Structure formats: C-alpha cells, structure tokens
Amino acid sequence: MTDISLRSAPQMRVGRWSLRKPSVLPGFGLTLGFTLCYLSLIVLIPLAGLILAAAGLGWSGFWSAVTTPRVLAAFRVSFGTSMIAALINAVFGLMVAWVLVRYSFPGKKIVDAIVDLPFALPTAVAGIALTALYSRNGWIGSWLEPMGIKVAFTPIGIIVALTFIGLPFVVRTVQPVLQDLAPEEEEAAVSLGATRWQTFCRVIFPAILPALMTGTALAFARAVGEFGSVIFIAGNMPGISEIIPLLIIIKLEQFDYAGATAIATLMLMVSFAMLLAINMLQAWMRSRHAG
C-alpha cells in the first residue's frame, strides 16, 4: 500500500528527501537563467539603451524633438491609419475565420493557406504589388480613379497596406477559439427560441471577444511599426502620408541621432501604454465573463 502511494503521488516528502515527478525539461533555475539571458540580449538591453540615450537629451531636448509639426503629423498618420486598419481587420478577420471554421467549400485549403501569405511574403514585395494594383494605371486604381478615389500615394494606401499585413493576426487568433466552441450552447439557445443573430450576439460573440481583441491588438502593434509595405504606396509626403518609421530613418540619414532616438522612445512608450490598456480591458472582460 505504501509502495503504491509513493509511485502515484507526484511529490511526497519522506524524512529529509523529496520524491518529485521527473520532468522532461531541465530544472527551473537553468531554464529561468536561459530565459532571462535571452530576453535581456534580444529585448531588454536594446530597449534600455534606447531609453538611456533619450534620457541623455534632458526633458527640454526630448520635448522639443518630439513636438515639431512634422513629428506630430507623422504620429497622427501612423497611429490613425494603424487603428483604422486594425478595426477593419477585426471585422473582416472575424468573417474570414467564421467562414473557414463553419463552412466547407471547394478550395477551402487554398483560402486557408492564402491567409498566411502576408507572413511569408516580404513586405517590400507586398508594397510594390499593392502600388502596382492601386496606382492610376493599375488594375484596381484605373477603376477607382474616375470615381475620384485615389488610393496610391495617399493615407488610404497606407490603410490598405496595413490591412493586408495585419489580417492574419486576427484570423489565426480567432480561428482556434471558434473551433473549440461547444455546439451544445448554440443548440440550447436555438431550442429556447433564439434567432441566429441573438445566438451569435449572446452566445458566440462573448466567447470569442477576448481572442478577437487580442488579434486586433496584435494587428495594431504590427501596423504601427510597419515600414516595407508602406513606403512604396504611401507617397511619403511630410505632414500627409509620412509615417514614423520612415521619419526615424530620415533622421538617421541626416545624422540627427538625438531626434531619431527621441521619436523612437516616444513611439515605444505610446505603444506600451496602448497595449497595456488593451490587456487590462481583456482581463476585465474575461473576469466579467467568468463571473
């Protein structure tokens, strides 16, 4: 009886010795050390160096560098277009995930693979392709131009590029949650007389909302720092279609390292603040749903 209990218990203290269930991975101390070392080299040390370089400017130098009209306009363009693209991806990414999970149709695997195309396609290639499509002589732009809709070399072109590169984040975040939803809850709602729209709004949507918000946040974060696919279709006109990453590159080419550091630090702080707010909102909604 004692021998069976010793083998079945995951952990038991016998005298001064502790019987632990063997683990496949190395010990906690070793893995924690490798984790902290890796994060420090890849993430923490570069970010700390950026913040320290910006701190060397002083508050007055930092403020004067990030409040010029050109910098403020670039921030409005970057964050405004990123937010619009993320909201568009939230709507259409949910629709794409819904179709891929709930319906079977010829070519479904091909469509599923196309969703991941922005992950594999170089961003510069995506920018050139979108510019060729939406320019005045492009396949789509030639139809839009007579209607007074100009996409290429305008902020609308930036939104198109950011929507293209952000769509997979929403689809791949929502898709597994939809696949794991139990059909019993929907069947119970239908048996109680709920319509399809009521079933979606009251049963399905609350369950997938945290995943949808996470995918939207990832798409937004990806769009804020996007460079390659935007510079070809944006036009890069200061105050109109110039984005923050391009302005940082311009500052570096002009050997204005202080200005580039200040802009990059402010962009980092704003991105962290927005992601923190989104994560707090997600935690609140999950706790409310669980309660």
ABEGO torsion letter per residue (X at the ends): XAAAAAAABABBBBEABBBBBBBABBBAAAAAAAAAAAAAAAAAAAAAAAAAAAAAAEAAAAAAAAABAAAAAAAAAAAAAAAAAAAAAAAAAAAAAAAAAABBBBGAAAAAAAAAAAAABBAAAAAAAAAAAABAABAAAAAAAAAGBBABGBAAAAAAAAAAAAAAAAAAAAAAAAAABBAAAAAAAAAAGBBAAAAAAAAAAAAAAAAAAAAAAAAAAAAAABAAAAAAAAGGBBGAABBAAAAAAAAAAAGBAAAAAAAAAAAAAAAAAAAAAAAAAAAAAAAAAAX
